[in-house]
């Protein structure tokens, strides 16, 4: 009823109607559990959670570009002032991509160290994976260090 009342009165009612028709959905769920399943499957760009326990529910969401928690955290606050970014993953890509941030422009290096004991403990897993991938030199690189 509110959508029907508000959209025609809005300045950009054509754009809003187009977005509601082609880019939005309403899903009726049994409970919060099913709601979280739907939210994670949808992987929305923006997600507002307005429930009595919004913090707890938000902590359980795995896939959303930006999550706005509680009645006083509208999407607008995040887009303009709160520090989250307006450049967010769309089309369900929040399953594997984050919103744009300073980290998007940083190069990470992964540094791996291990003791002789740690390598020996890991060797069976390396052997299994290296053999399954038919990468015998990978297996041998560990074997010569563990069983010289």
C-alpha positions in Angstrom: 0.0 0.0 0.0 2.8 2.4 0.8 4.7 1.7 -2.4 1.4 2.3 -4.4 0.9 5.6 -2.5 4.5 6.9 -2.6 5.8 6.0 -6.0 3.4 8.2 -8.1 4.0 11.1 -5.8 7.8 10.9 -6.1 9.8 13.3 -8.3 11.5 10.5 -10.1 8.5 8.1 -10.2 9.4 6.7 -13.7 12.9 5.7 -12.5 11.5 4.2 -9.3 8.8 2.3 -11.1 11.4 0.9 -13.5 13.7 -0.1 -10.6 10.8 -1.8 -8.8 9.7 -3.6 -11.9 13.1 -4.9 -13.1 15.5 -4.8 -10.2 13.6 -5.4 -7.1 11.7 -8.1 -5.4 9.5 -8.8 -2.4 9.7 -12.2 -0.8 7.4 -13.4 2.0 9.3 -15.7 4.3 8.2 -17.9 7.2 10.7 -16.5 9.7 14.1 -14.9 10.2 15.9 -18.1 9.4 14.3 -18.4 6.0 14.8 -14.7 5.5 18.5 -15.0 6.0 18.6 -17.9 3.5 16.8 -15.7 0.9 19.1 -12.8 1.6 22.2 -14.8 1.2 20.9 -16.4 -2.0 20.0 -13.0 -3.5 23.3 -11.4 -2.4 21.9 -7.9 -2.7 23.9 -4.7 -3.3 22.1 -3.0 -0.4 20.4 -4.7 2.5 18.4 -3.0 5.2 17.7 -5.1 8.3 15.0 -3.6 10.5 14.0 -6.2 13.2 13.9 -6.2 17.0 17.3 -8.0 17.0 18.8 -6.4 13.9 22.4 -6.6 15.1 22.2 -10.3 15.7 20.5 -10.9 12.3 23.0 -8.8 10.5 25.9 -10.7 12.0 24.5 -13.9 10.4 24.3 -12.5 6.8 27.1 -13.8 4.6 26.3 -12.2 1.3 25.5 -8.5 0.9 27.4 -5.5 -0.5 26.5 -3.3 2.4 24.2 -4.0 5.4 22.3 -1.2 7.0 21.3 -2.3 10.5 18.3 -0.9 12.4 15.7 1.7 11.8 18.1 4.6 11.9 20.6 3.3 9.3 19.0 3.8 5.9 20.8 3.1 2.7 21.1 6.9 2.2 23.3 7.3 5.3 25.7 4.7 4.0 25.7 6.0 0.5 26.5 9.6 1.5 28.1 9.9 5.0 28.6 6.8 7.1 31.8 5.6 5.5 30.6 2.6 3.6 31.0 3.0 -0.2 28.3 3.6 -2.8 30.2 1.4 -5.3 28.9 -2.0 -4.4 28.7 -5.4 -6.0 25.5 -5.8 -8.1 23.7 -8.7 -9.6 24.4 -11.2 -6.8 28.2 -10.7 -7.0 28.2 -9.9 -3.3 28.6 -13.7 -3.0 32.3 -13.2 -3.9 33.1 -9.5 -4.2 33.2 -6.6 -1.6 32.3 -3.0 -2.1 35.0 -0.7 -3.4 37.4 0.5 -0.7 41.0 1.5 -0.2 41.8 -2.2 0.0 40.7 -2.5 -3.7 43.8 -0.6 -4.6 46.3 -2.4 -2.4 48.4 -5.3 -3.4 48.6 -8.1 -0.9 51.5 -10.5 -0.4 51.0 -13.9 1.2 53.9 -15.0 3.3 54.1 -18.6 4.4 56.5 -20.0 7.0 56.6 -23.4 8.5 58.7 -25.5 10.9 60.0 -28.9 9.9 57.4 -30.4 12.3 54.5 -28.4 10.7 55.6 -29.4 7.2 55.8 -33.1 8.3 52.3 -32.8 9.8 51.0 -31.3 6.6 52.7 -33.7 4.2 49.8 -36.3 4.0 47.5 -33.5 2.8 50.0 -32.2 0.3 50.6 -35.7 -1.0 46.9 -36.3 -1.5 46.2 -33.1 -3.2 49.4 -33.1 -5.3 48.7 -36.7 -6.4 45.1 -35.9 -7.2 46.2 -33.0 -9.4 48.9 -35.1 -11.0 51.5 -32.7 -9.9 54.2 -35.1 -8.7 56.9 -32.4 -8.5 54.8 -30.6 -5.9 54.6 -33.8 -3.9 58.3 -34.4 -4.3 59.2 -30.9 -3.2 57.6 -31.8 0.2 58.8 -35.4 0.3 62.5 -34.5 0.0 62.2 -32.1 2.9 60.2 -34.5 5.1 61.9 -37.8 4.2 65.4 -36.8 3.0 
